[in-house]
């Protein structure tokens, strides 16, 4: 219920206490650790289901495709929840507990839904996957196209902070001061590489492509994958539209130009 309510709020108001729109609060949690805590439960729940449910349902061996989908989900979230915030991001704005609680709730619900389906309440035999080789291969291509695009555009955003950190270090050295390691001043620019030439949130768009591929692998009847994709689109679209308004307010309509928010040529 909490994530559902938060999604409705995003369509009605620009309130979004995370990232560039983070708000001052005594309750804020350091961004890197908050992100890891709220995102990691998803793949942890999936893996927990995969290793516990089969035995309770009398399933000796799960189909390879079930493990494939669980692995893809885990790969995405190990990158998103652990590697990206804790190892790659130069800095992250503090995150309000309301946002953390909402995201964590969604991750647990989504992880249990997908994990339960893959671990025993969806296809449970190789026969259930008969004749799906081409569909699985197509889904894998779509998934990794989106995943690589997501990582590429994430890194374009990181480069803004890395460039700011390098500039900050050079300035401190020129003034004979010691640069504060790990502390990077907030710097915002409009990226121009890749799909940033067309939209302001291409990493969102690429993530949708990724989860579309995930759904293709599972097939039309894979309700948890379909629901996950719908949730991603309905939750991230208002964030992108709100973010475009933020860019216009900060840089002006002329600088933003014809860039859409998230889908090239559409929205």
N, C-alpha and C positions, 0 to 999 in steps of 0.2 A: 504493500500500500504506500509506503514511504517513497520509493522511487517513482511510482505512478503519480503521486501528488507533486513531486518535484518536477516531473516532466511537464505537467499542466502549467505550473508556475513559470517555467521557461518560455512557454508560448505566450504567456500573458504579460511577463515582465522581464527586463534585462538583468535582474538580480542573478548573479552567478559568482559566488565567492571563491574563485579559483583562477590561477593563471594571471593574465593581464588585467582581469577585473576583480582580483583579490581585494578584500576589504580589511581595514584595520580592526582587529579584535583581540582582546586579551586571551580569547579561547583558541586562537589560530594554532594550527599544528604545522611544524616545518614541512615544506612542500614535498621534499624527496621521500621522507619517511611516511607521511600521510598517504602519498600516492601508492607506495609499496603495500601498505597495510590495507588500503581499500580495494586494490586491484588483484592482489595475489589470491584471495579466497576463492575466486572463480575456478582457476585451474587446480587448486588444492582439492576443492569439492569434487571436481570431475575425476581426478586420480583416486580419491578416496572411494568414490562409487565404483570405479573400474576394478579396484582390488578387493572390495568387500561384498558387493551385491551378487556377483555370479554364484558364490558359494551358498548364499541364502536362497537362491532361486534354482539350485541344482544344476547350474550350468558349468560344465567342466572346462570348455575352451570357448572363448568369444571369437567371433569372426575377425579376420585380419582387418577388414574395413572399419570395424568398430574401434579397434586400437589405432588405426590410422587417423580417424576423426578426433579421437581423444588426444593423440600426439600433436595434431595441427593446432587444436585449441590451446594445448599447453605451451607449444612453441611460441604462439602469439603472445600469450600472457606472461611467459617468462621474460620475453623481450620487453613487453609493455610495463609490467609491474616491477621487475627487478633490474634487468640490465639497463634499460633506458633511464629511469630516475636515479638509480644508485651509482651507476658507472659512467654513463655517457653525458647526462645533462650537466652543464656547468653550474646551473643554479635553477631553483624553482621557487616561485612565490608561495608564501604560506597559504594553507587551505583551511577554510572554516569547517568546524566539526559537522555542521548540517550537511555539507556536501559530502564529507567523508562517510557519514552514516548512510546517506542515500545511495552512494556508489557501492558501499560495502554490502548493503542489503540486496541491491540488484545482483551483484556478483555471486552471492550465496544462492539466491533463488535461481539464477541462470545456470550456475554450476551444477546444482542439484538436478535441474530439469534436463540439461544436456547429458550429464553423467548418468542419471537414472535411465535415460533412453538408451544410451550406448552400452550400459552395463547389464541390462537384463529386461528392460521393458519395451525395447524396440526389436530390431532384427537380432536373432540369437544364434543363427546357424549360417553356414556358408551358402546354403540353398536360398536363404532369404536375399542374398546378394547376387544370385545367378543372373547373368546377362547384363551386368552393370559396369563392366570394365571400361567401356568407352565413356560412360557418364562420369565415372570416378576420375579417369584421366583428364577429361575436360574440366571437372571441378578443381582438380589439383592445379592445372594451368591457370585457371582464374584466381584461385586462392593465392598462389605465389606471385602472380602479377600484382595483385593488390597488396600483398605483404611487403614485397620489395619496394613498391611505390610508396607505401606508408613509411617505411624506414628512410627512404631517400628524402622525402619531404620533411620528415622529422629532423633529419640532419641539417637540412637547409635552415631550419629555425634555430637549431643549436649553433650553427656557424655565426649567427648574429651575436649570440652571447660570447662565443669564443673570440670573435673579432673584438668585441668590447673589452674582454678580459685582457687580450694582448695590448690593446691601446691603453688600458688602465695601468698595466704593468710598465709599459714604456714611459708613461707620464710620471709614475711614481719614481722610477729609476732616474729620470731626468731631473727630478726635484730632490734627489738624494734621499728618498723615503723608501721604506720597505712596503711592497705591495701586500695587501691583506689576502693571503692565499685562501681560495675557496669562496671569497666574497666578490661577487660581480654586480656592479650597479645595473639597475634596470635600464635596458636599452631596447627600443622597439623600432623596427623598420618594416617596410613592405618588401618581402622577398620577391625575386623576379625569375628564379630558375624553375625549370620543369613546368608543372601545371600551375605554379604560382603566377605564371604569365596570364592565366585565364581566370583563376579563382583564388580566393584568400584562404580557403581551408581544403586544399587538395589532399591532405593527410586524412581528413574525414572521408572524402570521396573514395580514396584508395582502400580505406578500411571497409567501406560498404562493399566494394568489389571483392575484397577478401572473404567476407562472410557470405556473400552471394555464392562464391565458389564452394564454400563449406556446405551451404544448403544444397547445391547441385550434387555434391558427393553423396549426401544423405538421401536425396530424392525428394519429390514433392510431398511425400507422406511423412517426412522428418519434421514434425511440428515444432520441436524445440529449436531447431536451426532456423526455421522460417520465422518463428516468433522472435528469436534473437535478432535477426536481420531487421524486422519491422521495428523492434524497440530501438535499435541503433539509429535507424533513419529518423524516427519520430523524436528521439531525444537529441540527436546531434544537429538536426536541421535548424531548430530555433537558436541553438548555440552559435551556429555559423551565421545566421541572419543577424543576430545580435552583435556578433563579432564584426560583421561588415559595417554596421552602424557605428561601432567603436572606432574602426579604422577611418571612416569618413569624418567623425568628430575630431579625431586626433590629427589626421593628415590632410583633410579636405577632399571634396569630391573630385577635384582635378587630379590629385595624386592617385586616388583609388581608380579613377577612370571607369572603364567598362567591365572591370573584373566582377564576376559574380561571386556569391558567397561560397558555394560548395560544388554545384554541378555545372560544368562548363556550358555556357550558352543558355542555361535555364534558370537556376536560382542561386 
